[in-house]
Amino acid sequence: MHPDIDRYLTALAKLQPIAIEFIDDSSDHAGHSGHHGEGPSHLTLNITSDVFGGLNRVSRHRLVYDILKDWMPNPIHALVINAKTPTEK
């Protein structure tokens, strides 16, 4: 795993995730805007946490973006967020 992703996982620990996974989609975007070729730039985050209970999708994404803001837009250029509670599929 890339050290940047380890940093993101450590930062997101404050959301007390039950499950968390980053998928590095950067190679799918080679040659596109924002692909810098120096580690993960395009990511998908799958995260499950009780913290998301009662929050709509936008509020869930804001929580994640607030935590990762120091890495956006560089080195994270694009981030797909799938944020769910344990009871959601």
Secondary structure, 3 states (H helix, E strand, C coil): CCHHHHHHHHHHHHHCCCEEEEEECHHHHCCCCCCCCCCCCEEEEEEECHHHCCCCHHHHHHHHHHHHHHHCCCCCCEEEEEEECCCCC
